[in-house]
Each structure stands twice: as C-alpha cells, then as structure tokens.
Amino acid sequence: MRKDNLENNKIIIGSGKYKISSVNIKKKEMLGMLEEAVARELKVSIRYMYQHMMFKGVKEFAINEELEEIAITEMQHLEKIGEKVIYLGGNLPTMPYEDFAIQDSFKGKMMADIKEEEDAIKLYKEIIKVADLLGDFATKEMMMKILADEEEHHDFFISVLEESE
C-alpha cells in the first residue's frame, strides 16, 4: 500500500463515479473504467469526425484537417483500450453511454470538445492510479500515452477557442 495515500488502512482513489479502496480494488472495477473509456472514445471519434465532415465557415475550415487527425487518433485510442478490455475479459460497448448533440455554434462546439477532453483526462488519470495499484503496468503505460494525447487535444481546443474570440 502507498503510505502517502493511507487513510484508515485504505487507499482512496477518485472523487467521482469510481471511489475505490485497496480493500475492494478488483479487476472488475478497472474493467468498468476501461469499458467507459471505450464508450467515451467511440463518442468523441464520432463527434470529431462529424465536425470535420460538416464544417461551416472560415473558422471551422481553418481547423478541419486537425479535427480529422484528432478523430483518427481517438479511433486509435478506441482500438487500444478495446483490445485491453477484451484481453481482460470484458465487453466492448457498441454505443456511447450517453447521447450527445453537436452544437450549432463554433464556440459551442469548441466548449463541448473541451469538456469531452477534460472528462477523458479525469477518467484516464483514475485508470492510471488503479492500474498502478493493481501492478498492471502495461495498462498504466498505455493509458499514460493516451492521456498525453488527450492533454494535447484539450490544449488545441482551448487555443482554438481563445483565438476565435
């Protein structure tokens, strides 16, 4: 156990949906988080590719190619995380867990994209912590690489939004 996170002989991770202590960490909990990550990657792959194909106006044209690249990167994340889910004996979601709408305004699209990346970053940091506690260094390393991409996407969308105002 990590002494720096020790609280009544339990390690507490996460503040959101997944509150996991060392007493009850199981492969099942991490698998649930990874399945959620697959659904999230599926959702943003669709969102970003749709935005790429349905661009409107000069602002969107300026970022059109980058949106396509980000969508493809998200599809690659989907594949890597999906393969890990299958390896661990889980089930792949075939639809995003939540519905989403494509915003009409450029600002609305960028704000929604920023939120998607923030949510992914939060979830992936939690998966990395759990994988580390479980000693699953392959999953930890994979998710650290994916996290770096998500942080780049987040920075891109913030920069685009700031430059458009």
C-alpha positions as CSV (number, residue, x, y, z in Angstrom):
1,M,0.0,0.0,0.0
2,R,1.1,3.6,-0.6
3,K,1.7,5.3,2.7
4,D,1.1,8.8,1.2
5,N,-2.5,7.9,0.4
6,L,-3.1,5.8,3.5
7,E,-6.4,6.6,5.3
8,N,-7.6,4.1,7.9
9,N,-5.7,1.4,6.1
10,K,-7.5,2.2,2.8
11,I,-6.2,3.9,-0.3
12,I,-8.9,6.1,-1.7
13,I,-8.8,7.0,-5.4
14,G,-11.0,9.3,-7.3
15,S,-13.7,11.7,-6.3
16,G,-16.2,10.9,-9.0
17,K,-18.0,7.8,-10.1
18,Y,-15.2,5.5,-9.0
19,K,-14.2,5.6,-5.4
20,I,-12.0,2.6,-4.9
21,S,-10.1,1.5,-1.8
22,S,-7.3,-1.0,-1.7
23,V,-9.6,-3.4,0.2
24,N,-12.0,-3.7,-2.7
25,I,-9.9,-3.0,-5.8
26,K,-10.6,-5.7,-8.3
27,K,-10.0,-6.3,-11.9
28,K,-13.8,-5.8,-12.4
29,E,-13.7,-2.1,-11.3
30,M,-10.8,-1.3,-13.6
31,L,-12.5,-3.2,-16.4
32,G,-15.6,-1.0,-15.9
33,M,-13.5,2.1,-16.1
34,L,-11.8,0.8,-19.3
35,E,-15.3,0.0,-20.8
36,E,-16.4,3.5,-20.0
37,A,-13.2,4.8,-21.7
38,V,-14.1,2.7,-24.8
39,A,-17.6,4.3,-24.9
40,R,-16.0,7.8,-24.5
41,E,-13.5,7.2,-27.3
42,L,-16.3,6.0,-29.5
43,K,-18.3,9.1,-28.7
44,V,-15.6,11.6,-29.5
45,S,-14.4,9.7,-32.6
46,I,-17.9,10.2,-34.0
47,R,-18.2,13.8,-32.7
48,Y,-14.9,15.0,-34.2
49,M,-15.3,13.2,-37.5
50,Y,-18.8,14.6,-37.9
51,Q,-17.5,18.1,-37.1
52,H,-14.7,17.5,-39.7
53,M,-17.2,16.4,-42.4
54,M,-19.8,19.0,-41.6
55,F,-17.7,22.1,-41.2
56,K,-19.2,25.5,-41.7
57,G,-17.5,28.8,-42.3
58,V,-13.9,30.1,-42.2
59,K,-13.2,29.3,-38.6
60,E,-14.1,25.7,-38.9
61,F,-12.4,25.3,-42.2
62,A,-9.2,26.5,-40.6
63,I,-9.2,23.6,-38.1
64,N,-10.8,21.0,-40.4
65,E,-7.7,18.9,-41.0
66,E,-6.7,18.9,-37.4
67,L,-10.2,17.7,-36.4
68,E,-9.8,14.8,-38.8
69,E,-6.4,13.9,-37.3
70,I,-7.8,14.1,-33.8
71,A,-10.8,11.9,-34.7
72,I,-8.4,9.3,-36.2
73,T,-6.2,9.5,-33.0
74,E,-9.3,8.9,-30.9
75,M,-10.2,5.9,-33.1
76,Q,-6.7,4.5,-32.4
77,H,-7.3,5.0,-28.6
78,L,-10.6,3.2,-29.0
79,E,-8.8,0.3,-30.6
80,K,-6.0,0.1,-28.0
81,I,-8.4,0.4,-25.0
82,G,-10.8,-2.0,-26.6
83,E,-8.1,-4.6,-27.1
84,K,-7.2,-4.3,-23.4
85,V,-10.9,-4.7,-22.4
86,I,-11.1,-7.9,-24.5
87,Y,-7.8,-9.2,-23.1
88,L,-9.1,-8.6,-19.5
89,G,-12.4,-10.5,-20.3
90,G,-14.7,-7.5,-20.6
91,N,-17.3,-6.5,-23.1
92,L,-17.0,-3.7,-25.7
93,P,-19.7,-1.1,-25.7
94,T,-21.1,-0.7,-29.2
95,M,-22.6,2.7,-28.5
96,P,-21.5,5.7,-26.4
97,Y,-23.0,5.5,-22.9
98,E,-24.6,8.9,-23.2
99,D,-26.3,10.7,-26.0
100,F,-24.7,13.8,-27.3
101,A,-25.6,16.6,-29.6
102,I,-23.4,18.6,-32.0
103,Q,-23.6,22.2,-31.2
104,D,-24.6,24.7,-33.9
105,S,-22.2,27.5,-33.0
106,F,-18.4,27.3,-33.4
107,K,-18.0,28.4,-29.8
108,G,-20.5,25.8,-28.6
109,K,-18.6,23.0,-30.5
110,M,-15.3,24.0,-29.0
111,M,-16.7,24.2,-25.5
112,A,-18.3,20.8,-25.8
113,D,-15.0,19.4,-27.2
114,I,-13.0,20.9,-24.3
115,K,-15.5,19.3,-21.8
116,E,-15.1,15.9,-23.5
117,E,-11.3,16.1,-23.2
118,E,-11.5,17.3,-19.6
119,D,-13.7,14.3,-18.7
120,A,-11.4,11.9,-20.5
121,I,-8.3,13.3,-18.7
122,K,-10.0,12.9,-15.3
123,L,-11.1,9.3,-16.1
124,Y,-7.7,8.3,-17.5
125,K,-5.8,9.7,-14.5
126,E,-8.0,7.5,-12.3
127,I,-7.4,4.4,-14.5
128,I,-3.6,5.0,-14.3
129,K,-3.8,5.2,-10.5
130,V,-5.8,2.0,-10.3
131,A,-3.6,0.2,-12.8
132,D,-0.6,1.2,-10.7
133,L,-2.1,-0.1,-7.5
134,L,-3.0,-3.4,-9.2
135,G,0.5,-3.7,-10.6
136,D,-0.9,-3.7,-14.2
137,F,2.0,-1.7,-15.7
138,A,1.0,-2.4,-19.3
139,T,-2.4,-0.8,-18.8
140,K,-0.7,2.1,-16.9
141,E,1.8,2.7,-19.6
142,M,-0.8,2.5,-22.4
143,M,-3.1,4.9,-20.6
144,M,-0.3,7.4,-19.9
145,K,0.4,7.6,-23.6
146,I,-3.3,8.1,-24.4
147,L,-3.5,10.7,-21.6
148,A,-0.7,12.7,-23.2
149,D,-2.7,12.7,-26.5
150,E,-5.8,13.8,-24.7
151,E,-4.0,16.7,-23.0
152,E,-2.7,17.8,-26.4
153,H,-6.3,17.7,-27.8
154,H,-7.5,19.7,-24.8
155,D,-4.8,22.3,-25.3
156,F,-5.7,22.5,-29.0
157,F,-9.4,23.1,-28.4
158,I,-8.7,25.7,-25.7
159,S,-6.2,27.5,-28.1
160,V,-8.7,27.5,-30.9
161,L,-11.5,28.9,-28.7
162,E,-9.2,31.6,-27.3
163,E,-8.0,32.6,-30.8
164,S,-11.6,32.8,-32.1
165,E,-12.8,35.3,-29.5
